[in-house]
Amino acid sequence: MGFKQDREALVAEPGLDGRARCRALSDRADAWLAELFSAAAADRAGIALVATGGYGRRELAPQSDLDVLLLHDGRAPGIADVADRLWYPIWDEGVKLGHAVRTPKETLKLAAEDLDTATALLQLRHLAGAPALTDDLAARARAQWRKRPKKWLTELGTRVASRHAQAGEVAFLLEPDLKEGRGGLRDVHALHWAELLHPVLHPGDDAVLERAYGTVLDVRVALHRHTGRPGDHLHLQDQDAVAELLGLPDADALMRSLATAARTIAWVGDETWERVESSLAGPRRRTAGRDRPLDDGVVLRDGEVHVAADATPADDPALVLRAAAAAAGHGVRLERASLDRLAAEAPLFPDPWPEGARDLLASLLLTGPAAIRVLEALDHKGLLSRMLPEWEPVRSRPQRNAYHRFTVDRHLLEAAAGAARLADRVARPDLLVIGALLHDIGKGYPGDHTIVGQDLVATIATRMGFPPGDVDTLVLLVRHHLLLPDIATRRDLNDDATIERVADEVGSLEALELLAALTEADSIATG
């Protein structure tokens, strides 16, 4: 039985996760290529066959190319003939091949200036021939890589940003690019390449990334198995079948699992690359190392918000919101060690909330887009659900339709940011942004999300300490957040009955202003 038949058998074999299947496919390819090399090169010295790229990582997906390098010392006779005797049987088998024939000197010269070649050499794996040739190239390639950390970190960061702009978000697109998108497999590769230059990951990040990476890889491998074709775009029509292959109940479960993993990768990546960029720029001379107090237990240091050393998160639930509001208000990150400390020590929010906490939340939300990054950081560490337990069911919940471009939770953050831009239109900006944050909270629960959401928001707003009149206003915003779009698209706006209906439903001009602003923010956040 040939390699292609062996591959098909491995692809169909049940019970293997993505990593195990890729390794099994890589091992089978290794054995086949070693046989071909033995026949092609006989006992010739100074030649080695080397796996590169994903194949070099033993991550050969079911429909991926075989990426190999035929390495020679420049003195081996008949290298072109050896190459032909290797490549043609592979092509005859119908297997796609990425190949090159080079000396170590040629390879290193190319890698000195080309990012793709340089990173490919970080993943070399010996297949056949002279192992010393492979080992020497691998060692020299890594040494060459480490000699120019600033150049490569800059190029990697630029490449990551460019890739994200082109491929979009794995977590939020209806048909995401599992490899090149923000939160995809390539982001983890880039972080590992950066780590070889300089330690850039925090303790624990590698384990978190590996778990998330495994989830995305499982989806990619299942996609290859289902379609029988190479490719990284998870199209809508393939999602139910991929979910079934992974033992998930439906496509919604698949996309939620994928979104959770992709957001983890994206968050770690964003946080890491921001630190790398700051490090490359160097410290600000006048302020480096100095603490500037911002609030009780919160200081600004080196362009980041820190939790003060003498703060006591375990006894101060509102410290999370003070730190978050300060970070968003100054347009900076919440420093990573402080975030980890809050995650380790901060308690669940009490019922009722601490005095002033809801004002801090409103202040945070009113910073607009700056709040999204900070709230995503809190969410990544589980701190948002400690404040709002009702948030957990909407986390990474997909909305698989042409109207919504975000998961439910990210849509709520975007709506709140959009509402902040409209705050000058209303008398109560705090009610506007908190209403926007919670208007779809019912989507995490069974039943009509508007009806369910009213009860949830009444409970949440009361727990936050809003007076009864404000609770009623927030409930009204949730109850009627679809009223104005419905009126605009299905009713005659010049009909007195329509006007009277809106007036009866809403009850006051202040509430109507809030509802109009929420409707606009909701529409923009929908996409």
N, C-alpha and C positions, 0 to 999 in steps of 0.2 A: 504494500500500500504506500502511495506517495505522500509527500508532505501535505499537499492540498487536501487529500482525503483524511489524513490524520488531524489536520486543523479543523475540518468540518466536524469530526467526531468530538474533538475537545470543545468546540463551540456549542455543540448540542448537549454535552454532558451536564446533568443536573447537579445541584448542590454546591457549586463553586461561586464564591463572591468574585468581584471584579479583579482584585489583586491576584487571587489564586489562579483564576483562569488565565490572566495575562502571563503569569509566571510559567504555567504549564505550557502555554503556547510558545513562550520564549525558549523554554528548555527543549521542546520538540524541534524548534527551528535551529537551535544550537547543534543538536545531534545531526540534523540533516546537512547543515552547512559544513560541519566538521568532516562529514563523509565526502562532500563535494570538493572540499579543499584537499583532502588526502588524495583524491583521484586527479585533481588538477595540478597540484604542486609537488606530488610525490615526496621525495626527501630533500627538496631544495632548501637551502639555508637562507637566512636574511629576509624572510617573508612572514607576515602574520596577517590573519584575518581578524578584524576588530568590529564589534557591535557599537553603534553610536545612537544618540537620541533616545527615544522611548524604548527601543529595543535594547540599548545599552543599559537602561535602568531595569531590565527584565519586565518591561511594561508593554508587551506586544499585544495590542488590542486585536480582536478577531479579524478586522479588515484593514489593519495598518500595514504600511510598507515595511520591508526589511531595510533598515539603514545600516550600511556596512562600509568599512574602509579597508582596502587592501594595502597594507603598509609594507614597504620594502626599504632596504638599506641603501639602495642606489647601485649596488653591485650585483644584485641577483639577476642572472640572465633570463631573457625571455619572459619578462614580467607581463607584457601585453598578452602573450599567449596564455599565461596562467589566468589572467583576468577574463579572457574570452571563455576559457574552459570552466570558469566559475559562474559567470553571469548568464551564459546561454541556457544551461540546465534550469536555472531559476526562472528565466523568462518562459522557457518551454513548459514549465509547470503552471504558468499563468499567475505567478506571484509578482506583485509590484515591488520594485527594487529601487532604493536610493543608494548610489554607490560612488566611490571615488578611489583613485589609485595615486598614492603619494608617498614620498619619503618623509621621515620625521621632520627634517629641515623645512621642506615645502609646507608641511602641515602647520608647523609652528609659526612660520612666516605669515601665512594666511590668518592664523588665529591671533596674531599680534594686533591686527587692525579690524578684524571682522567679528562682531559680537556673536553672530550665529555659530560660526566655526569655533570660537573660543568656548562657548557654553557647551557645544556638542562634545568637545574634548574633555569636559569635566565629567562625562558620563560614559567613558570608554570601558569596554569589557572584552577581555580576550576570548576569542573563539577557537582559533587553531593556529598552528605554525609556531614561530619563535616567541615564547612568552616574554623573554627579556626585551624584545623590541617594543611590545605593547606596554610593559611596565615602565620602561624608560620614557616613552612618549607621554604616558599618563602623569608621571612625576614631573616632567619638564613642563607639561601644559599647565598643571596646577601651580607650579612655581611661577611661571610666566603670568598667569592670571592674577596671582597675589601681588605681583610687583607694581601693579597700576590700579590700586583700589579706587582712587578718585575718578579716574577715567571710566572704569567699568560700572561703578555705582551710578555715575551720572547717566551713562548710556542705558543702563538697565531701567532706571527710573523714568527716563524719557520714553523708552520703548513701552513700558507698562502703561503710562498715561495715554500714549498714542493708540495702543491696542484697545484700551477701554473706550476711548472716543469713537473708535470704528466699530467695535463689536457690541457695545452696550453691556447691560447688566444681566448676569445669569439669573439673579434672584427675581427680576421683575419682568423680563421680556416674556411674551407668550410663547415664543419659539427661540429659546436661548442658545448661544454658542457655548457649549460646555468646556471648550478648550481655551479659546481666546478671550471670552467675555470677562468682565469684572467679577471676580469671585470664582473663576474657572480654574482648570488644572494648571494652565501656564503661569498663573499668579503664584502658585506654590513653588513651581520650578524656579521662578525668578527670585523668590525669597531664599531658596536653598543656595542658588548661585551667589547671591549677595552674602550669605552667611559664610561662604568659603573665603570671601574677601576680608570680612570683618564681622565679629559677632553682632548681629543686628536684632535678633529675636530675644524676647524676654523669656525667662525660665517658664516652662509650661506651654509656650506657644507652639513648639514643635509637635507636641502630643495633640494639641487642639487642632492644628492644621492637618495632621495625619488622619484624624478621624473624619474631618470634613472632606478632605481629599478622597478618602475611601468611598464616601457617599457619592461624590460627583463621578468618580471612576466607575463605580457600579452602574450608574446610569449610562455612561458612555459605552461601556461594554455591552450592556443590555440593548442599547440602540443599535450597535453593530450586529448583534445576534438577530435582532428582529428584522432589520432592513436587508442584511446580507451585503451591505455596501459600506465603504469608508465614509466618514462624515462626522461632524460634531454638532450640527444644528438639530435640536430636539423639536421636530415639527409637531404641530397640534395633532395631526392625524396618527402619529406614532405613539402618543403619550399613554393611551390606555393599554396598548400592547406591551410597552416597556414596563408599565406598572405591574402588569400581570407576571411578566418574567421575573420581576423583583419580589413577587409575593405580596404586593401592596393591594389594598382593596380597590383603588381607582386612581385616575389621573390626578385628582385633587390631592390625594395623599402623596403621590409621587412628587408633585410640584411643590408641596409644602416642605417635604423632606429636602428636596433640592435647594429650595430657597433658604432654608435654615443653614445648610452647609455652605452655600455660596456667600451668604451674608457674613458668616464667620470668617471665611477666607478673605473676603473683601475688607472686613474691619481690621483684621490683623495686618493685612497688606497696607491699607491706607495709613494706619497708625505707624507702621514700621517705616514706610517711605517718607512720611512727614518728618520723622526723627532723623532719618538719613539726610534728607535735604537740609534740615537745620544744622546738622553736624558738618556737612560740607560747607555751609555758609559761615560757620564759626560763631562763637558766642558774641553777643552784643557787649562791647567793651565796658560801657558805662554801667550796665545793670547786671552783668554776669555774677551769679551767686548771691545777689541781694534779694531780700524778701520785702515785698510791698504789700502790707495788709489790705485786704479787700473787704472782708467781712469776718464775723466771729469764726475763728478756726480755719480761715481761708486766706492764702497769700498768693501773690503773683511772683514767680521766679523764673528767670531765663525764658520768658515768653510762654510760660505754661502756668496754669492754675494748680496749686498744690494744697493738700490738706496739711495744716500746720502740725508740727511735731507734737505739740501739747494738746491737740484736739482729741476728743473722746467719742468716736463715732458710735460706739455701743450705747452710749447714754444720750445721744443727740441725733434723733432720727432726721431732723430737718437739715443736718449738715450736708447730706447728699444734695438737696435742692439748693442750698447756699453755694456750694461749690459749682454745681451745674449752671446756675444762673450767672455766676461770676465768669465762668469760662465762656458761655455764649455771649454775655454782655461785652466782653473784651475781644471776642472773635478769636479765641485761642483754644488749645487743647486742654482737657483735664488730664494732668500728668499721669502717666501710666502706673507708677507705684502707688500714687494716691488713689487711683481708681481701683487697683487691686486691694488696697487697704479697706476702702469702703465696702467692696464686695465681700471681704472676709469678716468685717466687724459690724457693718450697719444692720440694725434690726428691721423687722417688719414695721411698717408705719402703723401707729396706734389708731384706734377709733375712739374719739375723734382725732383728726390730725392735730399736730402741735400748732399753737397759735402762730400765725404768720406764714405757715407753710403753703397755704393755697395762694397767697400773694406772691410767694417766691415762684411757684409754678407758673402763675400768670406772667410774671416778669420774664421768666425763662422763655415761655412761648412767644411773648411779644418781641423777642429779638429776631423772630422770623427764620429765615434759612439757617442762621447760625445755630439755632436750637436743634436742628435736625441732627447735626453731627454729634452734639453732646448727648441728646436723647438716645441715639443709636449706640453710643458708648455705654450709657447706663443699661440699655436693653441687653447688650452683648454680655454684660456681667450679671444680669438677672436683677438689677436694682430697680428697673421700672416696674416689674411685676411685684416687687416688695412694696412699692408705693400704691400700686393699682393692681390688686390680684385679678381683677376682671380683664386685665390686658392679656394675660397668658393665652386664652383661647383664640385671640386674633393674631398672635405672633406668627408671621410668615404664612398666614392663611391666603391661599391664592384666590384670584378673581379671574377665572379663565373665560374672559369674553373680550370683545373688540373695544369695549368702552373703557375698561380700567387697565391702566398700565402698571399699577403697583399692587403689591399684597395689601391686605386690609390694614395692617398696622402701619406700613409705610404711607399708605394713602392718608391715614389720619394725621400723621406727622406733617405731610405735605399740605394738607388742608389747614392745619393750624398755622403753618408758616405763611400760607397764602392769606389767611384771615388777619395775621399780624400786619400785613401790608395795607389792610383796609380799616385798621383800628381807628383812624381819624374820622371815619364816617359814623361812628356809633358813640353813644353816651357811656357804654360799659364795655370797654375793650377786654376786660378780664373775662366777662361772660362769653364774649365772642370767641376768644381763642380756646377757652376750656370747652365750650360747646363744640367747636370744630374738632378738637382732639377726641371727643367722645361721641360724635354724632352717629358713627357706624359701629359702635362697640357691641351692639347686639348681633353683628354678623358672626361672632364666635359661638353663638348659642342656637339651639333649635328654635324654629318658629320664625315669624315675620320679624326681621331685624329691627324695624321701627317700633313695634309694640314691645318686644323684649327689651330694646334699648331704653325705653322710657323708664321702666322699673329699675334697670341697672343704674341709669344716670341719677335717678332720685336717691338711690342708696349711696352712690359715690359722692354726690354733691353734699348730701347731709353729713357724710363722714368727713368731708373736707372742711365742714364748718360754715357753709353758706347758710344765710337765714332763709326761712321758708319761701319768701317771695322770690329770691334768686333761684332757689331749687325749682320752683314752678317755671321760671323763665327758661332754665336749662332743659327741663323736661319738654317744654313747648318747642324749643329749637329741635330737639330730637324727633318729636312727634311729627313736626311739619317740615322737616328739612327737604322733603321732596314736593312740597305743596307748590311752590312758585314755578319750578320747571313743569309740573303737571298743568298748572293754569296756563302757562305761556304756550304750551304745545297743543293743548286740547280744548281750550276755552276761548271765547271771544273777549278780548281785553277791553272792548268798548261797551260790553254788556253790563248794565247796572247790577244785575244779579251776580255776576262774577266778582265785581268790586265788593259787593255786600258780603259775599261768601268769605273772601279773604279777610275783610274787616272782622267778621264774626269769629273766624278761626283764630286769628292772631291777637286781636283784642286791644292793642295799643300801638302807637306810632313807634315807640322805643323798641318794642318787640319786632315790629315789621322791619325796622332798620337792621336789627341784628340778624333776622332771618334772611334779608336780602344779601347782606355781606357774607353770611355763611353759605348761601346758595352759590354765590360767585366763586368763593374760595373752593368749595366742593367741586364745582364744575372744572376749574382749572387743574385741581389736583387729580381729577379723574383721567385727564390726558386728552 
